[in-house]
Amino acid sequence: MKEIVIAFRSWQEARHFIQQQNLLRGILWPGILYTLLSVVGLILFLISSNDAVSWMSETIGIEQWLQKERSEWLSFLFVMNGMMLRLVLLLFYFALFKNLVLIVGAPGFAYLSEKTEALLEKKDHQFCWEEVWRAAQRGIRFAIKNTWLEALYFGGLIVLALIPVVGWITPLIGLLMQVYYFGFSMLDYSFARNQLTPKQSAVFCSHHKGLAVGNGLLFFVMHLFVLLAPAYAIIAATLSVRQVKKV
């Protein structure tokens, strides 16, 4: 719980940091691009998810069976399952979209994390493409690995979502998985700069799950103001790792 509080406080501090360091202009245009991609992706999801749910329903034969049974209670159960399935599919879409952003934006995230720490330590920030690219490559490998893992997990959740009542918990499981993996991705840029191996990074995050969950959860909430969500996440992650190191 203490680490979740640290992660939440770091997002507030990130806002002050961006204002103090006049970073808003530098992160605005990438934020606009991210927002446009999010809107286009959401439209495509709404179209494809309806087709996917309808295809599953026809393949399994649920609609025909419900019409035969004519039970309001059974209809209610399967309507609820359809809603849960759509939510799980939405989270799966977001996982794929998020990992694509992490892959494409890896150099920018690495640079922003590096620059944030330099400003915090009041050092002159010298841009070095080799260092940025090294950190970006690690971020890309991490995102690719997570894509396969999350696809596997979501495959299980989609099957579970088809089970009445039991499947209603699947969106919560999917959400918790999403916030943890995204928070971990943002924190890993700071871990890499502190010379932690990917294995050491995973061990650290397993012992400080609150930092990853808190950062990832606020990233989701920040989508009410989509524009600056990724930049806030990376700056807040850098600030939270520094706070934990001081403790």
Secondary structure, 3 states (H helix, E strand, C coil): CHHHHHHHHHHHHHHHHHHHCCCHHHHHHHHHHHHHHHHHHHHHHHHHHHHHHHHHHHHHCHHHHHHHHCCHHHHHHHHHHHHHHHHHHHHHHHHHHHHHHHHHCHHHHHHHHHHHHHHHCCCCCCCCHHHHHHHHHHHHHHHHHHHHHHHHHHHHHHHHHCCCCHHHHHHHHHHHHHHHHHHHHHHHHHHHHCCCCHHHHHHHHHHCHHHHHHHHHHHHHHHHHHHHHHHHHHHHHHHHHHHHHHC
